[in-house]
Structures are given as C-alpha cells and as structure tokens.
Amino acid sequence: AEVRWYEQNRERLVRRYDGQFVAIVKQRVIDHDPAFEALAERIFKLRGARDTFMPEVRAQKKTVRLRSPRVTRQS
C-alpha cells in the first residue's frame, strides 16, 4: 500500500523532499533525512523491527542494472 501511495504522490513528495529519504507508514511520511542511515536509525528506535518503506525521493526513477553472474563448468 505504501509503495502504491508513494508512486501516486511522487510529484508532491519531490517538491518537498527531493534528494531525501522518507519513511512512509500508513500512507503518511513520518520522517525524512538526506542520509538513509540516520533515518533508519531513528525509525528503528521509534518503531522497532517493523517493516517501513523508506525510498529515496527523486523526480526520475533510478534504474540499477546488475550483471548476472556467469556459471563456468570445469571438466
């Protein structure tokens, strides 16, 4: 639900939090920080070990390409 809410509200979030990480719970931003580690530490103290969606807010979606490992066979 939070991922869908983030996508639907991306433009508004970019205007306010561009370049920052946000913590979204129940379709609401509960905290934000430019440093993921600082945000994650605060959220962990606040909520404990619970799932929390914490994306980096960017106008453009960031594409990450990972190369698939090659399997080699030895005789």
HUWOQUI-V465428 format. One record per residue. N is the residue number from 1. RES is the residue in three letters. NEAR is the number of other ideal C-beta (glycine too) atoms within 12 Angstrom. Layout:
BEGIN
N | RES | NEAR
N | RES | NEAR
END
This chain:
BEGIN
1 | ALA | 14
2 | GLU | 23
3 | VAL | 16
4 | ARG | 12
5 | TRP | 20
6 | TYR | 29
7 | GLU | 19
8 | GLN | 14
9 | ASN | 22
10 | ARG | 24
11 | GLU | 16
12 | ARG | 17
13 | LEU | 28
14 | VAL | 21
15 | ARG | 13
16 | ARG | 15
17 | TYR | 28
18 | ASP | 19
19 | GLY | 21
20 | GLN | 24
21 | PHE | 30
22 | VAL | 36
23 | ALA | 34
24 | ILE | 32
25 | VAL | 21
26 | LYS | 15
27 | GLN | 18
28 | ARG | 18
29 | VAL | 28
30 | ILE | 21
31 | ASP | 27
32 | HIS | 27
33 | ASP | 23
34 | PRO | 15
35 | ALA | 16
36 | PHE | 22
37 | GLU | 13
38 | ALA | 18
39 | LEU | 30
40 | ALA | 22
41 | GLU | 17
42 | ARG | 20
43 | ILE | 28
44 | PHE | 18
45 | LYS | 15
46 | LEU | 16
47 | ARG | 21
48 | GLY | 9
49 | ALA | 10
50 | ARG | 15
51 | ASP | 16
52 | THR | 28
53 | PHE | 29
54 | MET | 33
55 | PRO | 28
56 | GLU | 27
57 | VAL | 33
58 | ARG | 19
59 | ALA | 15
60 | GLN | 12
61 | LYS | 13
62 | LYS | 11
63 | THR | 7
64 | VAL | 7
65 | ARG | 6
66 | LEU | 6
67 | ARG | 6
68 | SER | 6
69 | PRO | 6
70 | ARG | 6
71 | VAL | 6
72 | THR | 6
73 | ARG | 5
74 | GLN | 4
75 | SER | 3
END
